[in-house]
Amino acid sequence: MNEIFEAAMVICFGASWPLNLYKSIKSKTAKGKSLLFEVLIAIGYVCGIVGKIYSYTVLDAPVTYPFVFYILNLVMVTADIVLTLHNRKLDKVAEKGE
């Protein structure tokens, strides 16, 4: 039961990332985005992954399926960080062109 609630939490957190990625690709701007926020979210997912790995390797806890969602969310957040950095460059080029 614990794994179901944990998976639900991580899925709910991760549900917005595909939409956020789409918006970043479509808008081609980083305006209104916080890189610090995205980095903190990524660090949180890394901490969750490390905690799971620690539980599996040191505490002999069973591997549960929420682990997959931590990794999936980290991949999406990392992709959004890359897009934010790319879009910041596009914003700077646009500002110089004005």
Rosetta blueprint (number, residue, H / E / L):
1 M L
2 N H
3 E H
4 I H
5 F H
6 E H
7 A H
8 A H
9 M H
10 V H
11 I H
12 C H
13 F H
14 G H
15 A L
16 S H
17 W H
18 P H
19 L H
20 N H
21 L H
22 Y H
23 K H
24 S H
25 I H
26 K H
27 S H
28 K L
29 T L
30 A L
31 K L
32 G L
33 K L
34 S L
35 L H
36 L H
37 F H
38 E H
39 V H
40 L H
41 I H
42 A H
43 I H
44 G H
45 Y H
46 V H
47 C H
48 G H
49 I H
50 V H
51 G H
52 K H
53 I H
54 Y H
55 S H
56 Y H
57 T H
58 V L
59 L L
60 D L
61 A L
62 P L
63 V L
64 T L
65 Y L
66 P H
67 F H
68 V H
69 F H
70 Y H
71 I H
72 L H
73 N H
74 L H
75 V H
76 M H
77 V H
78 T H
79 A H
80 D H
81 I H
82 V H
83 L H
84 T H
85 L H
86 H H
87 N H
88 R H
89 K H
90 L H
91 D H
92 K H
93 V H
94 A H
95 E H
96 K H
97 G H
98 E L
